Amino acid sequence: MKIIAIIPARGGSLRIRDKNIKNFAGKPLIAWTILEAKKSKLLNRVIVSTDSPVIAKIAKKYGAEVPFLLPNSLTQPSSSIEPVIKYTYEWLIKNKNYKADAIVLLMPPNPLRKTVFIDEAIKIFKKKKPDSVVTVSETPANHTPYWTLIRQKSGKVTLFNGQNIKNIIRISQNFPKKCYGRNDLVYVFKPKNLFEKNSNLYGDKVELYITNPLYEADINTPEEWLMTEVKFKMLKSKLR
């Protein structure tokens, strides 16, 4: 089975200047994702998809392939991730005659990711044979739909499903089902998902890989950067 990792990294960043190449714990932020991907023996190729020559140079230094630069049309702040991954995969087919059985999407704003998460997600994909495997963390009780409140157009506050707030489930252990949030650690999926009418990462059959929430991170603001540095140091100390 040919499995490739794609790491999307655009040059622009709205809230943290040059985020992907900014120094995080002694290395450029994107380097942590590349290094963990390179350790995996289940990945055939690790590709960084970027529009930035500077990011490309740094990515190559840490062992990733950067076979082309993305067009500006795919790297706007409003651009979604699916067209970027699809473009990358189609480029490999057209220019290198290279097709993969699975794509592993790794988002660089999480420097806490470990190789074990990548490998476990791939193993689930091979064993269960779904259209995709998505890493998730169990949602804290106050962030589940059961305890989420909304304000209706009338101004009345209700539960997320529109029910009266007086009917709220009082004990989280009584929730009908567990809820999970995507944590962007790893996505593993079949390339065909990208070519559906509504291009997506998931397909019809999705498997969840539940991971430790300690490894959750998505750096978009200076505050999140600082908090992730604290977690990084804590986890490093814990592993020692």
N, C-alpha and C positions, 0 to 999 in steps of 0.2 A: 504494500500500500504506500503510494507516494503522498507524503503529507508536508505541506509548506506552511511556514509561519509568515504572516504579513503584519508588519508594524507600521501603521500610518502615522506620519509626523509632519504636519504642515509647519512652514516657517513662521507664519504670523501667530501672534498670541495677544488676545485683547487685554487681559488683566495681569499677566506676568510676561514681561518682555523676554523674548527668546527662550521660552520655557523649556523646550525640549533639549536644549544644550546648556542650560544654566547649571552651575555646579550644585549637585546634591550629594552630600556626604562624601565628597572627594572625587566624584565622577559626574560627567554630564547626565542629566536626568534619563535620557533615552538609553544610555549605556547599560543601566541596570536591567532593563527589559531584554536588550540584545544578549547580554552575558548569560542570563538565565535560560534564554531560548537556545543558545549555542551549547549549553550543557546537556540538553535533551538528546537522547539517542534515538528518539522516535520521530524527530523532524529531519527531513531531507534537505530543506533549504530554509534560510532565515532572510527575509527580504524587507527592507525598509522602503516604504513608499512615501516620497516627499517631493516638494517643489523647491526645496532649499539646497543649493550647492554646499553650504556650510554644514547643514545637518547630514548631507550625503557623505561628506568627507569624514566627519566624526563617526558616523555609522560604520563606514568601511574600516576605520581604525579599530573598532571593537569587534569586527568579524562578520558584519552583515553584508549582504549583497544590496547594491543600489543600481540596478541596471538601466534606469531612466529617471527623468524628473517629471513629476506630474504637471499637467497644464493648469494654469491659474484658475480656470473655470471650476476645477474640482476642489480648490483649497480656500474657498471663501468661508467666512465665519458661519454663514448659513448652510454650508454644504453638509450633507449627511454622509455617513460612512460607507453605505452600500455602493454608491457609484465609484468610490475610490478603490474599494476591494475588487469590484468587477473590472474596472479599467486595468488594474494590475494583473489580474488573472488573464484577461484577454490579451494583454501585451505579451505575456509569457507564451501563450499559445501561438500568436501570430509571428513573434520574433524569435522564439527559441524552440518552437514546436514542443512545448512542455505542458503536459496536463497533470493535474494532481487529483487524487481521490478525495482529499479533504484539505480544507483551509483552516488554519489556526489563527484567529485574530487576537493580537496582543496590543492593548492600548498603553502607550508609554507614560501617561500620567500616574501610573501605579508602580513605584519602585520597590514595593514590598513583596511583589510576586516571586514565588520560588519555582524552581524547575519541577518539583513534585506535583504542583497544581497542573502544569502543562501536561505532564506524563499521565496523571490520573484521568484527566479529561479525555485524552486520546484513548486510553484503555477502555473507558466507558463507551466511547464512540465505536471502537472496534468490537466490543462485546455485545452491546445492545443494538448496534446497527440503526441508530436513529438518523433523522435528517440533521440534527444538531445536538450538541451538548452545551449547556449554559451554566457557568458557575454562579451560584447565588449564596446569600447569607440569610439566615432566618430573620424575619423582620421584627424589630422591637415592638412590643404590644401597642405602644402609643402611636406607632406609624402604620399599623394595620388598617384595613378598611373598617374593621369593627369598632375602632376607637377614633376614626377620622371624622372630623366635623366639617360641614360646608354651610355656606350662607346661601339660601335660596334667593331668587329674584325678588321675592316678597320681603326679604330681610330676615326671615325666620331662620334660625340655626337648627339644622337637623343632622342626623347621622349621614354618612356618605351615601347610603342607599335610599335616602329620603325619609327614613322612618323617624319617628319622634325620639328626641334625645333621651326621654325618660325610659325608653325601651333598651337602653344601652346594656350590653353584656357586662356585668359588674366584675367578673373574675376572668382573667385571661385564659386560665385553664379550661374555661367553658367555651372558648372559641370553636366554631364548627370545624375549622380546618387551620392548619399552619399556613402562614404567609411567608413568601420569600422575595427578596429584592435582588435584582441583578447587581453584581459587584464589579463587572468588567475585568475580572482576573484573566479569564480565558473563555473564548468561544471556539468551538470546533464544529464545522458544518460542511455539508456537501456543496460543491460549487454550483450545482443545479439550482440551489435556492436563489442565487443571484440573478438567474435568468427567468424566474417566474414573472408573471404579469406585474405583480407588485414585488419588486426586488427586495429580498430580505435575508437575514442571517439564519432564520429558524426552520423553514420548511413546515411540514405537517406534524411530524413526530419529533417531539422535543424531550430530551432527558435533562434532569437537573443534577448538578454536582454541588452538593452543599459543603461550603468551606467555612473555616473559622473567620468570624468577622474581624478579628484582630488584623488580618491581612488586607482589609478593605482600604482603598485609598483612591481618590480621584482629584488630583491637584489642579485647581482652576483659579484659586485666589491666593494672595500672600498668606492669609490666615491658614488655609488648608496646607500650604507648603510647610509652614512652621509646625503644625500639628503632625504632619506626616514624618517630619524629621524626628520628632519626639518618639513616635511609634517605631520608626526605623531603628533608633538607638536602643529602645527597650527590647525589641525583638532580637536584635543582634546580641545583646547582653544575655537574653534568655536562652538563645541557642548555644552560647558559650558554656 
